[in-house]
Amino acid sequence: MNDDLMRLSDLVPTYARCYKVSSQEAAYALHELIEELYVEHGVNRQHPSSVNNIFWVGKSGDAKRTSRAYVLYFQLLSKYFYRLFDSPLESEKNLVNCYCEDDQQSKNIPASVIYFSKVALSEWIVDAGLEVPIFLSNGIAGRQAEGDDERREFQTKELNSISLILNGLISLIKEVDKAHVDQPLDDAAARRASTIRRRALKLRSSRKSFDLGLAVLSLADAAGVEMPKTQKTFRKYMGDYSSCGADKP
């Protein structure tokens, strides 16, 4: 089971350790939280079944959702926490009543086989405008940090591609200018200059099917200038212009 997944039966002990309170106090706080979530999601937004998007019945030692159709209810989940701080019946404290559609009857399910995602629960609580318990918010903060890292990595790649294209185009301008101005000293240099002039001339094509991106990359190859390796990358930053005639208005 990964770090994001947690059993319902571990929720009260974890809350108690985090806030250094008794199990009864932790159960009461979580009972109040579920009640507030019910008011917001179940009543105000009229989505009482949303609790099943957060909590689900798995198996003993396996967080994968069971193939049997179980339906959880806000009120019965709230009652589970209520019994933990109020009920004198110890045998009922670790059970959650839910409805099994396959058997068409209610069942008492051990809280240890009911699972949830800490991140999903955190986001659900935030969406209701409530304060997220610290041990849950650490999970969502970690996901946000990962998201920030991914965005930074993406931005870095984007900037590198843009820089490569801009520097490549500047180098191409210089090479095309040299091919027209400089007098080649040998046959190889003369052939290179001729190829550069010929491919640069193709940039003026007005054909509707003309691919500017391919033409630029072909010119860069002849000039020995570093540019993106694929037309896809080049077209991404050229937009529609990369696939139309250069002289098209």
Secondary structure in CASP SS format (residue, H / E / C, confidence):
PFRMAT SS
TARGET T0000
AUTHOR 0000-0000-0000
METHOD secondary structure of the structure
MODEL  1
M C 1.00
N C 1.00
D C 1.00
D C 1.00
L E 1.00
M E 1.00
R E 1.00
L H 1.00
S H 1.00
D H 1.00
L H 1.00
V H 1.00
P H 1.00
T H 1.00
Y H 1.00
A H 1.00
R H 1.00
C H 1.00
Y H 1.00
K C 1.00
V C 1.00
S C 1.00
S H 1.00
Q H 1.00
E H 1.00
A H 1.00
A H 1.00
Y H 1.00
A H 1.00
L H 1.00
H H 1.00
E H 1.00
L H 1.00
I H 1.00
E H 1.00
E H 1.00
L H 1.00
Y H 1.00
V H 1.00
E H 1.00
H H 1.00
G H 1.00
V H 1.00
N H 1.00
R C 1.00
Q C 1.00
H C 1.00
P H 1.00
S H 1.00
S H 1.00
V H 1.00
N H 1.00
N H 1.00
I H 1.00
F E 1.00
W E 1.00
V E 1.00
G C 1.00
K E 1.00
S C 1.00
G C 1.00
D E 1.00
A C 1.00
K C 1.00
R C 1.00
T C 1.00
S C 1.00
R C 1.00
A C 1.00
Y E 1.00
V E 1.00
L C 1.00
Y C 1.00
F H 1.00
Q H 1.00
L H 1.00
L H 1.00
S H 1.00
K H 1.00
Y H 1.00
F H 1.00
Y H 1.00
R H 1.00
L H 1.00
F H 1.00
D H 1.00
S C 1.00
P C 1.00
L C 1.00
E H 1.00
S H 1.00
E H 1.00
K C 1.00
N C 1.00
L E 1.00
V E 1.00
N E 1.00
C E 1.00
Y E 1.00
C E 1.00
E C 1.00
D C 1.00
D C 1.00
Q C 1.00
Q E 1.00
S E 1.00
K E 1.00
N E 1.00
I E 1.00
P E 1.00
A H 1.00
S H 1.00
V H 1.00
I E 1.00
Y E 1.00
F E 1.00
S E 1.00
K H 1.00
V H 1.00
A H 1.00
L H 1.00
S H 1.00
E H 1.00
W H 1.00
I H 1.00
V H 1.00
D H 1.00
A C 1.00
G C 1.00
L C 1.00
E C 1.00
V C 1.00
P C 1.00
I H 1.00
F H 1.00
L H 1.00
S H 1.00
N H 1.00
G H 1.00
I H 1.00
A H 1.00
G H 1.00
R H 1.00
Q H 1.00
A H 1.00
E H 1.00
G H 1.00
D H 1.00
D H 1.00
E H 1.00
R H 1.00
R H 1.00
E H 1.00
F H 1.00
Q H 1.00
T H 1.00
K H 1.00
E H 1.00
L H 1.00
N H 1.00
S H 1.00
I H 1.00
S H 1.00
L H 1.00
I H 1.00
L H 1.00
N H 1.00
G H 1.00
L H 1.00
I H 1.00
S H 1.00
L H 1.00
I H 1.00
K H 1.00
E H 1.00
V H 1.00
D H 1.00
K H 1.00
A H 1.00
H H 1.00
V H 1.00
D C 1.00
Q C 1.00
P C 1.00
L C 1.00
D C 1.00
D H 1.00
A H 1.00
A H 1.00
A H 1.00
R H 1.00
R H 1.00
A H 1.00
S H 1.00
T H 1.00
I H 1.00
R H 1.00
R H 1.00
R H 1.00
A H 1.00
L H 1.00
K H 1.00
L H 1.00
R H 1.00
S C 1.00
S C 1.00
R C 1.00
K C 1.00
S C 1.00
F C 1.00
D C 1.00
L H 1.00
G H 1.00
L H 1.00
A H 1.00
V H 1.00
L H 1.00
S H 1.00
L H 1.00
A H 1.00
D H 1.00
A H 1.00
A H 1.00
G C 1.00
V C 1.00
E C 1.00
M C 1.00
P C 1.00
K C 1.00
T C 1.00
Q H 1.00
K H 1.00
T H 1.00
F H 1.00
R H 1.00
K H 1.00
Y H 1.00
M H 1.00
G H 1.00
D H 1.00
Y H 1.00
S H 1.00
S H 1.00
C C 1.00
G C 1.00
A C 1.00
D C 1.00
K C 1.00
P C 1.00
END
